[in-house]
Every structure is written in structure tokens, then in C-alpha cells.
Amino acid sequence: MWLEANSPAKKDDDPSLRQWMEKYVQGFGDIPVAKALRENYVPKIGKENMEEFKRLLKDQKVVLMCDQATDCMGRCV
């Protein structure tokens, strides 16, 4: 939901927002807070994705192209 809305997941940690969402969005109370997502889910999914990339790219030539870009804060990265 947050990804589709281009909004950080940490916003669902706000107590007043959680209370409102639990009242009006069926099943919202089952969604873990952002800290739990960062600590428990993201590392597991990241590891699974990395293993899949390694499997797909094994024995393949890879070219990495980089260009100057900015992050969401407008800083050059």
C-alpha cells in the first residue's frame, strides 16, 4: 500500500493513523509496524532476491552503467 502511494512505511507507525486505519480498513491491524518490516521481512526478502540474482546471472557477462542521480532529498548520489 505504501509503495503504491509512494509513501514511506514508517508512516504507518503513527499511533493516530494506525488507530484510524484499524477502525476503517479491515485487516489493517495484522500489518506489522515499519520496524518489524525492516528487521524481520526486508532482510529475508533481500537475501532471497540476491540468491535468485546470483542464480540467474551465474556464468553471464554483466555490465553496470552508472549515471549521476538524486535521491528523494534532492542530494546527488
MOPAC internal coordinates of N, CA, C and O (Angstrom, degrees):
PM7 1SCF
backbone

  N    0.0000 0     0.00 0     0.00 0    0    0    0
  C    1.4397 1     0.00 0     0.00 0    1    0    0
  C    1.5241 1   110.45 1     0.00 0    2    1    0
  O    1.2310 1   120.67 1   132.39 1    3    2    1
  N    1.3585 1   116.32 1   -47.61 1    3    2    1
  C    1.4637 1   119.29 1  -178.95 1    5    3    2
  C    1.5186 1   110.80 1   -66.92 1    6    5    3
  O    1.2310 1   120.19 1   143.03 1    7    6    5
  N    1.3178 1   117.24 1   -36.97 1    7    6    5
  C    1.4584 1   120.87 1   179.35 1    9    7    6
  C    1.5247 1   110.58 1   -63.07 1   10    9    7
  O    1.2310 1   120.71 1   134.72 1   11   10    9
  N    1.3152 1   116.24 1   -45.28 1   11   10    9
  C    1.4629 1   120.32 1   178.74 1   13   11   10
  C    1.5312 1   111.59 1   -62.59 1   14   13   11
  O    1.2310 1   120.73 1   145.64 1   15   14   13
  N    1.3311 1   116.21 1   -34.36 1   15   14   13
  C    1.4634 1   120.89 1  -179.33 1   17   15   14
  C    1.5208 1   112.32 1   -86.01 1   18   17   15
  O    1.2310 1   120.48 1   179.73 1   19   18   17
  N    1.3560 1   116.69 1    -0.27 1   19   18   17
  C    1.4679 1   122.03 1  -177.25 1   21   19   18
  C    1.5348 1   110.41 1    54.03 1   22   21   19
  O    1.2310 1   121.55 1  -133.31 1   23   22   21
  N    1.3299 1   114.64 1    46.69 1   23   22   21
  C    1.4575 1   121.73 1  -177.62 1   25   23   22
  C    1.5277 1   108.71 1  -128.06 1   26   25   23
  O    1.2310 1   119.52 1   -38.19 1   27   26   25
  N    1.3369 1   118.53 1   141.81 1   27   26   25
  C    1.4605 1   119.87 1  -179.23 1   29   27   26
  C    1.5254 1   112.02 1   -65.88 1   30   29   27
  O    1.2310 1   120.71 1   -37.10 1   31   30   29
  N    1.3303 1   116.25 1   142.90 1   31   30   29
  C    1.4603 1   121.46 1  -178.95 1   33   31   30
  C    1.5191 1   112.12 1   -63.99 1   34   33   31
  O    1.2310 1   120.16 1   155.95 1   35   34   33
  N    1.3321 1   117.31 1   -24.05 1   35   34   33
  C    1.4612 1   119.56 1  -178.24 1   37   35   34
  C    1.5247 1   112.25 1   -62.18 1   38   37   35
  O    1.2310 1   120.24 1   161.34 1   39   38   37
  N    1.3305 1   117.15 1   -18.66 1   39   38   37
  C    1.4603 1   119.89 1   179.66 1   41   39   38
  C    1.5241 1   111.68 1   -64.68 1   42   41   39
  O    1.2310 1   120.04 1   154.21 1   43   42   41
  N    1.3330 1   117.53 1   -25.79 1   43   42   41
  C    1.4668 1   117.87 1  -179.44 1   45   43   42
  C    1.5321 1   111.66 1   -76.76 1   46   45   43
  O    1.2310 1   119.75 1   177.80 1   47   46   45
  N    1.3393 1   118.09 1    -2.20 1   47   46   45
  C    1.4647 1   121.75 1   175.65 1   49   47   46
  C    1.5258 1   112.01 1   -83.22 1   50   49   47
  O    1.2310 1   119.83 1   166.17 1   51   50   49
  N    1.3172 1   117.94 1   -13.83 1   51   50   49
  C    1.4551 1   121.07 1   179.81 1   53   51   50
  C    1.5333 1   108.88 1   -63.32 1   54   53   51
  O    1.2310 1   120.15 1   -58.10 1   55   54   53
  N    1.3489 1   117.32 1   121.90 1   55   54   53
  C    1.4747 1   119.98 1  -175.19 1   57   55   54
  C    1.5288 1   114.29 1   -57.34 1   58   57   55
  O    1.2310 1   120.03 1   139.12 1   59   58   57
  N    1.3350 1   117.56 1   -40.88 1   59   58   57
  C    1.4612 1   118.70 1  -178.68 1   61   59   58
  C    1.5331 1   111.25 1   -69.00 1   62   61   59
  O    1.2310 1   120.26 1   142.32 1   63   62   61
  N    1.3312 1   117.11 1   -37.68 1   63   62   61
  C    1.4645 1   120.36 1   177.43 1   65   63   62
  C    1.5223 1   110.17 1   -66.31 1   66   65   63
  O    1.2310 1   119.96 1   135.10 1   67   66   65
  N    1.3442 1   117.69 1   -44.90 1   67   66   65
  C    1.4748 1   120.82 1   178.89 1   69   67   66
  C    1.5256 1   110.94 1   -59.09 1   70   69   67
  O    1.2310 1   120.93 1   137.02 1   71   70   69
  N    1.3311 1   115.82 1   -42.98 1   71   70   69
  C    1.4636 1   120.27 1  -179.27 1   73   71   70
  C    1.5331 1   110.22 1   -62.45 1   74   73   71
  O    1.2310 1   120.50 1   135.00 1   75   74   73
  N    1.3275 1   116.66 1   -45.00 1   75   74   73
  C    1.4597 1   120.64 1   179.45 1   77   75   74
  C    1.5242 1   110.94 1   -64.19 1   78   77   75
  O    1.2310 1   120.58 1   134.59 1   79   78   77
  N    1.3540 1   116.50 1   -45.41 1   79   78   77
  C    1.4644 1   120.56 1  -178.76 1   81   79   78
  C    1.5351 1   111.47 1   -64.26 1   82   81   79
  O    1.2310 1   120.47 1   139.08 1   83   82   81
  N    1.3374 1   116.70 1   -40.92 1   83   82   81
  C    1.4671 1   119.50 1   178.18 1   85   83   82
  C    1.5159 1   111.47 1   -62.32 1   86   85   83
  O    1.2310 1   120.68 1   147.12 1   87   86   85
  N    1.3362 1   116.30 1   -32.88 1   87   86   85
  C    1.4663 1   120.58 1  -179.67 1   89   87   86
  C    1.5279 1   111.83 1   -74.69 1   90   89   87
  O    1.2310 1   120.27 1   139.73 1   91   90   89
  N    1.3493 1   117.08 1   -40.27 1   91   90   89
  C    1.4572 1   120.29 1  -171.66 1   93   91   90
  C    1.5320 1   116.03 1  -108.12 1   94   93   91
  O    1.2310 1   119.63 1   167.97 1   95   94   93
  N    1.3338 1   118.31 1   -12.03 1   95   94   93
  C    1.4644 1   120.67 1  -178.99 1   97   95   94
  C    1.5292 1   108.53 1  -117.08 1   98   97   95
  O    1.2310 1   121.28 1   -69.78 1   99   98   97
  N    1.3082 1   115.15 1   110.22 1   99   98   97
  C    1.4597 1   120.39 1  -177.33 1  101   99   98
  C    1.5323 1   110.50 1   -60.15 1  102  101   99
  O    1.2310 1   120.76 1   -52.33 1  103  102  101
  N    1.3276 1   116.14 1   127.67 1  103  102  101
  C    1.4633 1   121.43 1   177.77 1  105  103  102
  C    1.5073 1   114.93 1    85.80 1  106  105  103
  O    1.2310 1   119.34 1   178.13 1  107  106  105
  N    1.3299 1   118.86 1    -1.87 1  107  106  105
  C    1.4611 1   120.44 1  -177.62 1  109  107  106
  C    1.5252 1   111.75 1   -62.99 1  110  109  107
  O    1.2310 1   119.76 1   147.28 1  111  110  109
  N    1.3218 1   118.06 1   -32.72 1  111  110  109
  C    1.4576 1   121.44 1  -179.63 1  113  111  110
  C    1.5165 1   113.01 1   -61.77 1  114  113  111
  O    1.2310 1   119.87 1   162.30 1  115  114  113
  N    1.3302 1   117.85 1   -17.70 1  115  114  113
  C    1.4654 1   122.11 1   178.83 1  117  115  114
  C    1.5278 1   112.58 1   -82.68 1  118  117  115
  O    1.2310 1   119.81 1   168.92 1  119  118  117
  N    1.3285 1   117.96 1   -11.08 1  119  118  117
  C    1.4615 1   121.94 1  -178.47 1  121  119  118
  C    1.5259 1   109.26 1   -80.17 1  122  121  119
  O    1.2310 1   119.84 1   -54.49 1  123  122  121
  N    1.3350 1   117.92 1   125.51 1  123  122  121
  C    1.4660 1   119.65 1  -179.36 1  125  123  122
  C    1.5261 1   111.94 1   -68.96 1  126  125  123
  O    1.2310 1   121.22 1   -22.82 1  127  126  125
  N    1.3340 1   115.27 1   157.18 1  127  126  125
  C    1.4579 1   120.43 1   177.33 1  129  127  126
  C    1.5288 1   109.16 1   -71.04 1  130  129  127
  O    1.2310 1   120.93 1   -15.76 1  131  130  129
  N    1.3366 1   115.83 1   164.24 1  131  130  129
  C    1.4669 1   121.34 1  -175.05 1  133  131  130
  C    1.5242 1   112.23 1   -57.98 1  134  133  131
  O    1.2310 1   119.88 1   141.01 1  135  134  133
  N    1.3310 1   117.84 1   -38.99 1  135  134  133
  C    1.4692 1   120.85 1  -179.71 1  137  135  134
  C    1.5322 1   110.46 1   -60.30 1  138  137  135
  O    1.2310 1   120.22 1   137.01 1  139  138  137
  N    1.3198 1   117.18 1   -42.99 1  139  138  137
  C    1.4640 1   121.06 1   178.61 1  141  139  138
  C    1.5241 1   110.99 1   -65.02 1  142  141  139
  O    1.2310 1   120.60 1   141.41 1  143  142  141
  N    1.3190 1   116.46 1   -38.59 1  143  142  141
  C    1.4690 1   120.07 1   177.24 1  145  143  142
  C    1.5219 1   110.66 1   -62.31 1  146  145  143
  O    1.2310 1   120.82 1   132.70 1  147  146  145
  N    1.3559 1   116.04 1   -47.30 1  147  146  145
  C    1.4699 1   120.51 1  -179.72 1  149  147  146
  C    1.5193 1   112.22 1   -62.73 1  150  149  147
  O    1.2310 1   120.29 1   138.62 1  151  150  149
  N    1.3366 1   117.04 1   -41.38 1  151  150  149
  C    1.4671 1   120.42 1  -173.55 1  153  151  150
  C    1.5218 1   113.52 1   -84.01 1  154  153  151
  O    1.2310 1   119.86 1   147.47 1  155  154  153
  N    1.3271 1   117.86 1   -32.53 1  155  154  153
  C    1.4616 1   120.12 1  -172.11 1  157  155  154
  C    1.5237 1   114.94 1  -108.62 1  158  157  155
  O    1.2310 1   120.16 1   140.18 1  159  158  157
  N    1.3102 1   117.30 1   -39.82 1  159  158  157
  C    1.4566 1   120.10 1  -171.93 1  161  159  158
  C    1.5232 1   113.66 1   -95.78 1  162  161  159
  O    1.2310 1   120.20 1   133.66 1  163  162  161
  N    1.3245 1   117.22 1   -46.34 1  163  162  161
  C    1.4627 1   120.68 1  -175.90 1  165  163  162
  C    1.5318 1   112.34 1   -60.42 1  166  165  163
  O    1.2310 1   119.16 1   133.24 1  167  166  165
  N    1.3447 1   119.21 1   -46.76 1  167  166  165
  C    1.4757 1   118.04 1   178.94 1  169  167  166
  C    1.5336 1   112.90 1   -60.81 1  170  169  167
  O    1.2310 1   120.23 1   140.17 1  171  170  169
  N    1.3224 1   117.16 1   -39.83 1  171  170  169
  C    1.4709 1   120.84 1  -179.99 1  173  171  170
  C    1.5345 1   110.87 1   -64.48 1  174  173  171
  O    1.2310 1   120.85 1   133.34 1  175  174  173
  N    1.3103 1   115.99 1   -46.66 1  175  174  173
  C    1.4655 1   120.46 1   179.82 1  177  175  174
  C    1.5175 1   110.38 1   -66.45 1  178  177  175
  O    1.2310 1   120.29 1   140.21 1  179  178  177
  N    1.3495 1   117.05 1   -39.79 1  179  178  177
  C    1.4645 1   120.76 1   177.68 1  181  179  178
  C    1.5161 1   111.57 1   -60.86 1  182  181  179
  O    1.2310 1   120.47 1   137.31 1  183  182  181
  N    1.3212 1   116.70 1   -42.69 1  183  182  181
  C    1.4675 1   120.81 1   179.19 1  185  183  182
  C    1.5285 1   110.65 1   -64.44 1  186  185  183
  O    1.2310 1   120.61 1   135.57 1  187  186  185
  N    1.3305 1   116.44 1   -44.43 1  187  186  185
  C    1.4644 1   120.40 1   178.50 1  189  187  186
  C    1.5314 1   110.63 1   -60.91 1  190  189  187
  O    1.2310 1   120.21 1   136.80 1  191  190  189
  N    1.3353 1   117.21 1   -43.20 1  191  190  189
  C    1.4655 1   120.62 1   179.29 1  193  191  190
  C    1.5263 1   111.30 1   -64.61 1  194  193  191
  O    1.2310 1   120.35 1   138.56 1  195  194  193
  N    1.3438 1   116.94 1   -41.44 1  195  194  193
  C    1.4575 1   120.42 1   179.59 1  197  195  194
  C    1.5246 1   110.97 1   -62.10 1  198  197  195
  O    1.2310 1   120.21 1   138.04 1  199  198  197
  N    1.3194 1   117.20 1   -41.96 1  199  198  197
  C    1.4701 1   120.83 1   177.78 1  201  199  198
  C    1.5274 1   110.76 1   -63.57 1  202  201  199
  O    1.2310 1   120.51 1   140.20 1  203  202  201
  N    1.3215 1   116.62 1   -39.80 1  203  202  201
  C    1.4658 1   120.33 1   178.40 1  205  203  202
  C    1.5308 1   110.77 1   -65.58 1  206  205  203
  O    1.2310 1   120.11 1   137.22 1  207  206  205
  N    1.3429 1   117.40 1   -42.78 1  207  206  205
  C    1.4668 1   120.67 1   176.99 1  209  207  206
  C    1.5232 1   110.88 1   -60.61 1  210  209  207
  O    1.2310 1   120.63 1   135.82 1  211  210  209
  N    1.3165 1   116.40 1   -44.18 1  211  210  209
  C    1.4659 1   120.38 1   179.23 1  213  211  210
  C    1.5244 1   110.66 1   -60.47 1  214  213  211
  O    1.2310 1   121.07 1   138.57 1  215  214  213
  N    1.3352 1   115.55 1   -41.43 1  215  214  213
  C    1.4661 1   119.67 1   179.74 1  217  215  214
  C    1.5309 1   110.70 1   -65.23 1  218  217  215
  O    1.2310 1   120.39 1   135.36 1  219  218  217
  N    1.3192 1   116.85 1   -44.64 1  219  218  217
  C    1.4615 1   120.84 1  -178.25 1  221  219  218
  C    1.5284 1   112.79 1   -68.53 1  222  221  219
  O    1.2310 1   120.51 1   146.28 1  223  222  221
  N    1.3356 1   116.63 1   -33.72 1  223  222  221
  C    1.4562 1   120.60 1  -174.88 1  225  223  222
  C    1.5227 1   114.10 1   -96.56 1  226  225  223
  O    1.2310 1   120.23 1  -179.89 1  227  226  225
  N    1.3087 1   117.16 1     0.11 1  227  226  225
  C    1.4617 1   120.31 1  -178.94 1  229  227  226
  C    1.5285 1   109.54 1   -57.81 1  230  229  227
  O    1.2310 1   121.21 1   -49.53 1  231  230  229
  N    1.3160 1   115.29 1   130.47 1  231  230  229
  C    1.4676 1   123.25 1   179.31 1  233  231  230
  C    1.5287 1   113.45 1    62.70 1  234  233  231
  O    1.2310 1   120.13 1  -158.33 1  235  234  233
  N    1.3394 1   117.35 1    21.67 1  235  234  233
  C    1.4599 1   121.62 1   177.24 1  237  235  234
  C    1.5248 1   108.79 1  -109.59 1  238  237  235
  O    1.2310 1   120.71 1   -30.21 1  239  238  237
  N    1.3065 1   116.25 1   149.79 1  239  238  237
  C    1.4573 1   120.43 1   172.44 1  241  239  238
  C    1.5184 1   108.32 1   -81.96 1  242  241  239
  O    1.2310 1   121.04 1   -42.98 1  243  242  241
  N    1.3253 1   115.61 1   137.02 1  243  242  241
  C    1.4594 1   120.84 1  -177.20 1  245  243  242
  C    1.5213 1   108.64 1  -126.90 1  246  245  243
  O    1.2310 1   120.57 1   -44.16 1  247  246  245
  N    1.3217 1   116.52 1   135.84 1  247  246  245
  C    1.4551 1   122.41 1   175.88 1  249  247  246
  C    1.5143 1   107.55 1  -117.43 1  250  249  247
  O    1.2310 1   120.68 1   -51.39 1  251  250  249
  N    1.3170 1   116.30 1   128.61 1  251  250  249
  C    1.4536 1   121.56 1   176.01 1  253  251  250
  C    1.5187 1   108.63 1  -107.56 1  254  253  251
  O    1.2310 1   120.57 1   -55.27 1  255  254  253
  N    1.3183 1   116.51 1   124.73 1  255  254  253
  C    1.4585 1   121.21 1   178.20 1  257  255  254
  C    1.5207 1   107.63 1  -115.87 1  258  257  255
  O    1.2310 1   120.42 1   -50.44 1  259  258  257
  N    1.3117 1   116.80 1   129.56 1  259  258  257
  C    1.4681 1   121.84 1  -178.54 1  261  259  258
  C    1.5156 1   109.38 1  -120.97 1  262  261  259
  O    1.2310 1   121.81 1   -33.65 1  263  262  261
  N    1.3073 1   114.13 1   146.35 1  263  262  261
  C    1.4513 1   121.13 1   176.89 1  265  263  262
  C    1.5182 1   107.07 1  -139.71 1  266  265  263
  O    1.2310 1   120.64 1   -19.53 1  267  266  265
  N    1.3035 1   116.38 1   160.47 1  267  266  265
  C    1.4516 1   120.48 1   178.14 1  269  267  266
  C    1.5291 1   108.82 1   -67.76 1  270  269  267
  O    1.2310 1   120.77 1   -43.06 1  271  270  269
  N    1.3205 1   116.13 1   136.94 1  271  270  269
  C    1.4494 1   121.46 1   178.89 1  273  271  270
  C    1.5277 1   108.28 1  -144.61 1  274  273  271
  O    1.2310 1   120.76 1    -8.65 1  275  274  273
  N    1.3274 1   116.16 1   171.35 1  275  274  273
  C    1.4626 1   120.27 1   174.34 1  277  275  274
  C    1.5140 1   109.35 1  -119.40 1  278  277  275
  O    1.2310 1   120.90 1   -29.09 1  279  278  277
  N    1.3333 1   115.89 1   150.91 1  279  278  277
  C    1.4470 1   120.42 1   176.42 1  281  279  278
  C    1.5357 1   109.21 1   -87.51 1  282  281  279
  O    1.2310 1   120.44 1     5.56 1  283  282  281
  N    1.3339 1   116.76 1  -174.44 1  283  282  281
  C    1.4676 1   120.74 1  -175.95 1  285  283  282
  C    1.5253 1   112.93 1   -65.86 1  286  285  283
  O    1.2310 1   120.29 1   164.31 1  287  286  285
  N    1.3398 1   117.05 1   -15.69 1  287  286  285
  C    1.4666 1   121.02 1   178.81 1  289  287  286
  C    1.5339 1   111.46 1   -94.55 1  290  289  287
  O    1.2310 1   120.35 1  -177.50 1  291  290  289
  N    1.3308 1   116.94 1     2.50 1  291  290  289
  C    1.4529 1   121.30 1  -179.81 1  293  291  290
  C    1.5265 1   113.74 1    80.90 1  294  293  291
  O    1.2310 1   120.45 1  -170.23 1  295  294  293
  N    1.3277 1   116.74 1     9.77 1  295  294  293
  C    1.4663 1   120.98 1   178.84 1  297  295  294
  C    1.5299 1   109.20 1   -84.47 1  298  297  295
  O    1.2310 1   121.30 1   -32.83 1  299  298  297
  N    1.3205 1   115.13 1   147.17 1  299  298  297
  C    1.4596 1   120.08 1   178.69 1  301  299  298
  C    1.5277 1   108.93 1   -75.10 1  302  301  299
  O    1.2310 1   121.05 1   -50.51 1  303  302  301
  N    1.3218 1   115.60 1   129.49 1  303  302  301
  C    1.4718 1   120.51 1   177.90 1  305  303  302
  C    1.5105 1   109.87 1  -125.56 1  306  305  303
  O    1.2310 1   120.10 1   180.00 1  307  306  305

